[in-house]
Amino acid sequence: MISTGDMKRGATIELDGRVWQVLEFEHIKMGRGSAQMRMKMRDVRRGDIVEKTFQAGEKWPRVRVERVAMQFSYADGDIMYFMNTETYDQVPVGADLMKPLLGYLKENTRCSFKLAEGKVIAVALPQHMIFQVVETTPWVKGSTAAGGNKPAKLDTGITIQVPVYLGQGEWVRVHTATGEYVDRAKGPEG
């Protein structure tokens, strides 16, 4: 059981026969009334997002969440297929869950999945990944004196800001959570 006092972002609970993942929560203390907690939750099966308010001290059954290592295999329309690296089972995932990660997804990328009742509730990429710059404006000698950045299109199709001295064909390390350039890389191996 998990109570309002033990609540954490990302916790998975059972409420009214449905499995919910807590996205956000806040404790509310009214002047004379009892304390309450407002939670924003996502239904794991349907994807619905709701906000509900509960009395302090309320408890719910905790749903077991397991972490599984997966590897991206291929995309077929709006469905992405991942392979469980232990069982070699293919797991389809809808593009709606993968939307913020699509620009970083490459074949054979290893990911970490969170599963609740066998359903994917979250996907995490490696913190840093390596990409090739396929399109950017050429470097002009002397332009590094002022510093600055310029846009560069990567081999997955996303555009990020890179230092002005980087050219087409170079490899860069990118922070996948922020989409920011980290440093130069030596190629796909890093």
Secondary structure, 3 states (H helix, E strand, C coil): CEEHHHCCCCCEEEECCEEEEEEEEEEECCCCCCCEEEEEEEECCCCCEEEEEEECCCEECECCEEEEEEEEEEEECCEEEEEECCCCCEEEEEHHHHHHHHHHCCCCCEEEEEEECCEEEEEECCCEEEEEEEEECCCCCCCCCCCCEEEEEECCCCEEEEECCCCCCCEEEEECCCCEEEEEECCCCC
